[in-house]
Amino acid sequence: MKNLLLSLMLATASAAACAQVDVSGAWIRATVPSAKSSGLFMQIKSTREAQLVEVRSPVAGTVEIHQMQMDGQTMRMHAVPFVALPAGQTVNMVSGGYHVMLMDLKRQLKEGETVPVTLLIRKQSKGTETMSLDVMVKPLNYSGH
């Protein structure tokens, strides 16, 4: 009984801490059967200074946080170690900016299904916390607008 009560208290504390981070508009682009990667897009807002430091999903062998940047006349994509989440500001994770790449896909991602995703958020004062999402897969031609 004592262990159960302790577990419930820890779960409640963890949920309250993650409630300081709000994710909205999350979606993943559907894939064709042979595709090995897809993008995850969303808006993240934290009430306190934080960083998105890792994303995980069982549908992908590798998940990376990426940024698109201009290099002269060429747009280039590269992995980044984290995305800063300034207190009170919405960070748009969109095609053409920061976004998440799901790579080495284990199967096709079909329109209408949901995919489990875990975000790892580093808070300035409290270490790293996880946030679990079920993200909707949108059509191949969906742009998020």
ABEGO torsion letter per residue (X at the ends): XAAAAAAAAAAAAAAAAAAABBBBGBBBBBBBAABABBBBBBBBBBABBBBBABBBBAABABBBBBBBBBBEABBBBBBBABBBBBBGBBBBBBBGBBBBBBBGBABBBBBGBBBBBBBBBBBAAAEBBBBBBBBBBBBAABAGX
